Amino acid sequence: MHLMQDKVEESPESSYSSKLPAPSILKDPKNRQHVSRPPEVVNARSDIPIIRMEQEILEAINENSTVIIRGETGCGKTTKVPQVFLYEVGIGSSVSPLGSGILGVTQPHRIAVYATASRVAYELGVSVGEEVGYQVRYDKKIGKSCSINFMTDGILLRELQVS
């Protein structure tokens, strides 16, 4: 598992900041989202390699405007980083004092979008379309309380062109 960090210069007049709140705020229990996971998910969680890098990943995200996480297939990049490291600490939640918004996760193919959205929703104990949604060409299921949106690369490119 490797973290590649790239500090990108931002102009002083830029209002965009990808910095997360200070680690003390991230660890504050009142900011965390309550998650009711199925027992088999809780038991298997410690076997996922990326879980052991939680602190390092949060620090990298906090200190850098761009962080690329590279790891073996099945290490938890797609399913664990959005839900465990970001959603649970309140990033992307409309009720969090840390800031609202939606965590966007891209997949190259629509079947991967459906599969990962379903898996993460199951692991969080919610239905797809609630806190976890998806968007592919001609199909989307995103509710008002959506915090994590899985989408194809093409959808992300379209979103970036519109904004």
N, C-alpha and C positions, 0 to 999 in steps of 0.2 A: 504494500500500500504506500502510495507516495502523495505528498501534497506539493503542488507547484504553485507558488505565489508570485503575483506580478503586481507591483505597485504602479498604479496609473495616475499620472499627474492630472489634477482637476483644476480648472480655472477658478479664481477667487469668486467670480460672479455666478458660478454654477450653484444651483440650489439643490442638485441631486447629491445625495450621500449614501453610499452603500454600507456605511459603518453600522455595526450593531451597537447597542448600548454597552456600557462597561460590564465586564464579567460579573461584578457583584450584583448588578441588576438582573443579568441573565439567570443567576442562581437563586434569586429571591423567589421563595415558594409562592407568594401571592401572584406572581406574574405567570406562573406555569399553568398550562391547560391540564385539566383533569382528564385522564385517559383510562377507560375500562377495557383492558385487553383480555382476550380469551386466555385461559390458563396455559394452553399449549404454546401460545405466542410468547408469554412471559417466560416460560421454561426454556424455550429455544433461543431467546434473545441473547443470552451470554455467549452463545456459540458463534455469533456473527462477528467477523473480524473487525469491522469498522466501529463497533461499539466501544472497543478498547481505545479508540482514538478520539473520543468525544471532546475532551478538553482541548486537545491539539487542534482539532478542526474548528471548534468555536473560536479559539484565539486567532487562528489564521483568518477566519471570516471577519472577525472584529478588527483586525489590524491591516487588512488588505482590501482593495476595491475589487480584485479578481482573485478567485481561488479555484483551481482545477484539482479535482480529486480523481486520482487514477488508481484503479485496483482491479484485482481478478474478478471475473464473473461470479456473482453470488456473494460478494463481500458486504453488500448492503448500501452501495452508493446511491442507488435509485430509490429504494424503499425506506432506508433508515435515516439518511441525512435530512430529508424534508420533515419526516414525522418526529424523530427523536431529538435531533439537534436544533431544529428551527421551530416547528409547530408547538412542541411541548414547552419550549421556553417563551412562547407567546408571540414569536415573529409571524406575521401574517394573520393574526387574529383581530377581528373587528372589536373585540371587547378588551384587548390588552392595552395597558398603558405604554407598551413599547412601540406601538405604531401598527396601523392596519395595512392591509394589502393582501395580495394573494401570492403564495409561493408557486412559481411556475417551474414545472419539471418537464423536460422534453424527452421524447423517444422518437426514433427514426421511423417507426411504422405504427399504424393504427392498432394492430393487434397487441403490440407492446403497451400502448397507452391504456387500452381496456384492461389488460392483465395487471399492470402495476397499480392503476387506480383501484381496481377491485381488491388487490392484495393489501394495499395501505389502508383502505377503508375497513377491511376485515380486521387488520391488526389494531386499528384505533377503536374498533367496536362501533362503527357508524355505517350508515348506508351510503353508497355512491350517490353523489348529488347533494349531500349535506356538507360536512366539512371537507370532504374529498370529492373533487369533480374531475371531469375529463372533457376534452374538446378535440375533435378530429374534423376533417372536412365533411360537411353536411350532417354532423351529429355532435351534440354537446349535452352535457348534464352537469350544470353548475348551479347550485342553490345560492340563496342570499347569504348563508353562513359559510360559504366555501372559503377555506384557508389554503388548500393545496390543490392546484390544477395541473393535471397531467395532459400534455398536448403533443402533437406532432411538431417536428421542426418547422414545417411549413406554416402552421398556425402561429408559432412564435414570430417567424419572419413577417407574416402579415400584420400581427399586432404591433411590431416595431415600426413598420411602414406607416401605419395609421396614426401612431402617437408621435 
